[in-house]
Amino acid sequence: MPEKITYVRFQRKSENQTAYGILGRDKIVQLEIAPWHGIKKTKQSHQLQNVTLLAPVKPSKIICVGLNYHAHVSASQSATKAPEEPMLFLKPSSAIIGPEDKIVYPKQSQRVDYEAELGIVIGKKAKNVDEQNVLEYILGYTCVNDVTARDLQKTDGQWGRAKGFDTFCPVGPWLIGGIDPGDLKIEGILNGIVKQSGKTSDMIFSVPFLVSYISSIMTLEPGDLISTGTPAGIEPMHPGDTIEVKIENIGTLKNFVVKSDD
């Protein structure tokens, strides 16, 4: 297993410019370009307290997997058995927000749910990748909240609207490379109370299988994000709530739910 590395995307509090970097204990070494295009360090460094962390990815696409935990299938009211192949859907990149950003509760929905998920970030162009070679194509892993307007998902049939609102894909707080994703504890925590708790080893389709399978359908570009499904325990959120996605060896992504101003 390669060395563990923490990649961040950030903005200096005194400036509007954003950049990528590698985080040490409390210092960020700035990179010339996004890490999936090559690790090129600059001579600039920043104290963590002097920057605002942003979503660590700006993907060309977000590919999500539905019903990918055995416990989620068991708890589902609509699914009677595990899917034979991954259930894929897309979120727009405009849905992405970063750590401590606000999830906007849309007026069109009466029920908005959290879904704590492990995110995979692609490190190099991937097409028809063999499962045994997948790890060569992964830069690292992050926390994702696949926010869903559950009532609209049920009425629409298609999931584009229910999954695609602005702010419906919190990601972060950083991207971790050099870890094994096979048996990580994953939790969804609503207002300080653990609502979801599972292990990535409970996935129906593993990380290597998913990347291989998806790459057989569509070309994965560097920086693309795959969200791998959620454990059981999904419940609604409401304006005023705080939701956290916590994943072992990665960190905690915190966001706040607010009313729409529109």
ChimeraX attribute file (.defattr): number of C-alpha atoms within 10 A of each C-alpha:
attribute: neighborCount
match mode: 1-to-1
recipient: residues
	/A:1	8
	/A:2	8
	/A:3	8
	/A:4	13
	/A:5	16
	/A:6	20
	/A:7	28
	/A:8	27
	/A:9	28
	/A:10	25
	/A:11	17
	/A:12	17
	/A:13	12
	/A:14	9
	/A:15	8
	/A:16	8
	/A:17	9
	/A:18	13
	/A:19	17
	/A:20	23
	/A:21	27
	/A:22	21
	/A:23	21
	/A:24	13
	/A:25	7
	/A:26	9
	/A:27	15
	/A:28	22
	/A:29	18
	/A:30	22
	/A:31	22
	/A:32	16
	/A:33	15
	/A:34	20
	/A:35	21
	/A:36	20
	/A:37	12
	/A:38	12
	/A:39	13
	/A:40	12
	/A:41	16
	/A:42	12
	/A:43	8
	/A:44	11
	/A:45	15
	/A:46	16
	/A:47	14
	/A:48	16
	/A:49	11
	/A:50	13
	/A:51	17
	/A:52	16
	/A:53	23
	/A:54	23
	/A:55	24
	/A:56	27
	/A:57	26
	/A:58	17
	/A:59	20
	/A:60	13
	/A:61	17
	/A:62	24
	/A:63	19
	/A:64	20
	/A:65	20
	/A:66	16
	/A:67	25
	/A:68	23
	/A:69	24
	/A:70	21
	/A:71	18
	/A:72	22
	/A:73	20
	/A:74	15
	/A:75	14
	/A:76	15
	/A:77	8
	/A:78	9
	/A:79	12
	/A:80	10
	/A:81	11
	/A:82	16
	/A:83	15
	/A:84	8
	/A:85	11
	/A:86	20
	/A:87	12
	/A:88	16
	/A:89	15
	/A:90	16
	/A:91	24
	/A:92	18
	/A:93	20
	/A:94	16
	/A:95	19
	/A:96	28
	/A:97	25
	/A:98	26
	/A:99	22
	/A:100	21
	/A:101	18
	/A:102	19
	/A:103	29
	/A:104	19
	/A:105	24
	/A:106	19
	/A:107	10
	/A:108	12
	/A:109	14
	/A:110	13
	/A:111	16
	/A:112	23
	/A:113	17
	/A:114	28
	/A:115	24
	/A:116	33
	/A:117	27
	/A:118	26
	/A:119	27
	/A:120	28
	/A:121	27
	/A:122	25
	/A:123	22
	/A:124	18
	/A:125	16
	/A:126	22
	/A:127	18
	/A:128	16
	/A:129	22
	/A:130	15
	/A:131	15
	/A:132	10
	/A:133	12
	/A:134	19
	/A:135	18
	/A:136	12
	/A:137	22
	/A:138	24
	/A:139	21
	/A:140	26
	/A:141	28
	/A:142	32
	/A:143	30
	/A:144	35
	/A:145	29
	/A:146	28
	/A:147	24
	/A:148	24
	/A:149	24
	/A:150	19
	/A:151	15
	/A:152	20
	/A:153	16
	/A:154	12
	/A:155	10
	/A:156	11
	/A:157	10
	/A:158	12
	/A:159	18
	/A:160	15
	/A:161	15
	/A:162	23
	/A:163	25
	/A:164	21
	/A:165	21
	/A:166	18
	/A:167	23
	/A:168	30
	/A:169	28
	/A:170	28
	/A:171	33
	/A:172	31
	/A:173	26
	/A:174	28
	/A:175	26
	/A:176	24
	/A:177	21
	/A:178	16
	/A:179	16
	/A:180	15
	/A:181	21
	/A:182	14
	/A:183	13
	/A:184	18
	/A:185	17
	/A:186	25
	/A:187	25
	/A:188	30
	/A:189	21
	/A:190	19
	/A:191	14
	/A:192	11
	/A:193	10
	/A:194	15
	/A:195	17
	/A:196	21
	/A:197	17
	/A:198	23
	/A:199	18
	/A:200	25
	/A:201	16
	/A:202	17
	/A:203	21
	/A:204	21
	/A:205	23
	/A:206	17
	/A:207	25
	/A:208	19
	/A:209	17
	/A:210	22
	/A:211	27
	/A:212	20
	/A:213	19
	/A:214	19
	/A:215	19
	/A:216	15
	/A:217	10
	/A:218	11
	/A:219	14
	/A:220	28
	/A:221	20
	/A:222	22
	/A:223	26
	/A:224	24
	/A:225	27
	/A:226	28
	/A:227	30
	/A:228	28
	/A:229	27
	/A:230	32
	/A:231	27
	/A:232	22
	/A:233	19
	/A:234	17
	/A:235	15
	/A:236	16
	/A:237	22
	/A:238	18
	/A:239	15
	/A:240	11
	/A:241	15
	/A:242	19
	/A:243	26
	/A:244	27
	/A:245	29
	/A:246	25
	/A:247	25
	/A:248	15
	/A:249	16
	/A:250	24
	/A:251	17
	/A:252	22
	/A:253	27
	/A:254	23
	/A:255	21
	/A:256	19
	/A:257	19
	/A:258	17
	/A:259	14
	/A:260	12
	/A:261	8
	/A:262	5
